[in-house]
Amino acid sequence: MYWLIETGSARSWHLRQVRILTALADETTLLGVPPAHWTTEHHTYWRVPLAHDRCLTGAVRLHAALAQAVTDVLGPASGGRQLCYHCQLPTDEPIPVAMEHGGSVGGATIYTCPAHASSFAQQRDPWTGGRAAANQSRKQGTA
């Protein structure tokens, strides 16, 4: 989904997993805009058609709605920049994916960046730290 807002009105926005087009000075983004009369019968259409007196979305109301949606879907923010478990790069949009436990001592939260969140479960078993495979090998006498 795209919203048209006044130029510069989203400059200070920091919303997890919300991309602001042309946020960078050297960035160019081409966006195909359908004709004003296209509605649901087309693949790309206007949910709220443009009108002479209504062509921009109110940035303050949009930010409030997006911030609430981000919290509802992703939960509370982690409280700052974290390292992605997969790529080991810092991310301003950390997604908590697991808790690592260490015996009787509390563990740490494991974060990924949005690009690697869906593949996290395939990388390792964060709940056991890989111990399940080692235990299974011992039971079978192969370790």
N, C-alpha and C positions, 0 to 999 in steps of 0.2 A: 504494500500500500504506500502511496505517496500523498503528501499534503503540500500544497503550495502556500508558503508563508513569506512575509516581508523579508527582503534581503537583510542579512545580518542579525535577524531576531533570534536565531538559534546559536549564536556565536559562543555563548557560555554554557550551553547544554552539555551535560555529562550523564547520559543514560546508558545503562548496560544493554548491549546488543541492539542499540538504535543507531543507525548510520545516518549521518547528516551529509547529504550530497554537497559537493564542492566546499567542504569544510576547510580544505587546505588551499592555500593560495595558488599552488602549482597544479591543482587537480582539475581535470576537465571531465564532465559527465554528460553524456548525451541521453536524454530521456524522451522517448516517443510519447507524445501527447495526443490522445485520440480526439476526434472532432467533438464539439460540444454536444451534438445530438446523439452520440453513441451511449447506449445504456446497456442493460443486462443481456441483450441479444448478441453482443460481441464479446470476444475473449478479453480484450482490454476496453474498459469503459469507465465512465464517471459514475461513482456511487451517488454523489451529490453534484448534479450538473452545474456547470458554470452559468453565471447570470451577469448581466451588466452591472448590477449593484453588489454582486457577491462573487469574487474570484479568488480571494485569499482566506486561509484559515487563521483564526485568531491564535497567535503564537503562545500566549499565556495559558489559555484554556487547553491547547494541544499539549503543551509541556506537562501540565497537571494530569491530564488523562494518560499520557504515555508513562509518566513516572508511577502512577498508580498501577497501570497494567504490568509494568516491569516488576514491581514489588509483588503483585498478585501471582505472577507466573514464575519468577525466579527466586522469590523470597527476599528477605532483607539483604542489603549489601554486605559484603564481607568486611568492610571497614578499611579498604585501601588496596593498594597494588600488591599482587602476589605473583609468585613464579608458577608457570604452567608445568605440571608434572611431566607432560609429554615432550615439549620443546625446550623447557628450561629457560624460557624468555619471560620477562615481566609482562603482566597484562593488567590493564586498568579495569577490565571486565571479568574478574575471576569468578569461576563457577565452582562451588564446593561439590566434589563428587564422592568423597569418602572420608572416613576417619581411620587413621592408622593407630593401632593399639600396640603397646609395648609391655606385655605382662601386667603387673599390678600398677604400673605407672600410666597416667593418661597419655594419649598420643597426640598426633597433630592432624589438622585438617588438610586434606589433599585437594588442590585446586587445579583446574585446567582453564585454558583460554577458550573462548567460544568455538574456535575452529576445531579443537580437539575433544570437546566434551562428549560428542556422540561416539567417538572411538575409544573412550577411556576404558570401558568394560572389557574390551578386547585385548588391552595391553597387559593387564595383570589383575589379580584378585586382591583388591585393596584391603578387604576385611581380614584376610589371613596373611597378607604380606608374602604370598607365594608358599607359605608353609603347608598348605593342603597338598600340593603336589609332592613335596618332600616326604610328608607323612604317609601318603599313599605308596610311594616308592619303598619306604621302610617296611610297610606292611607286606608288600609283595616280595621283600628280600632283594630288591635291586639297588638299594642305596647303602 
